[in-house]
Amino acid sequence: MSETTIQDGGAPKQALHLVFGGELVDLQGVAFRDPTKLDIVGIYPDDRAALAAWKAKAHATVDNAHMRYFVVQLHELLEPDAN
């Protein structure tokens, strides 16, 4: 289900999502072992595409318990008052 809706003026509102990951220092936190080596998977136009990219990367790195991928809703950071 796409999160793109129509905003004032008739233009579609984008719901951008960033997918990225890296190796964590420990399994209890979200601090990365080396932030300079983060894997920026990409920016996606909706939650469905972002989830598919996240899932593919998560499955590809399942053998490394410290590797984690995340989805960040960029549209909420860019327009925090929109919701």
Secondary structure, DSSP 8 states (H G I E B T S, - for coil): ----EE-TTS-EE---EEEEEEEBSSTTS--BS-GGG-EEEEEESSHHHHHHHHHHHHHHTTT-TTEEEEEEEHHHHH-GGG-
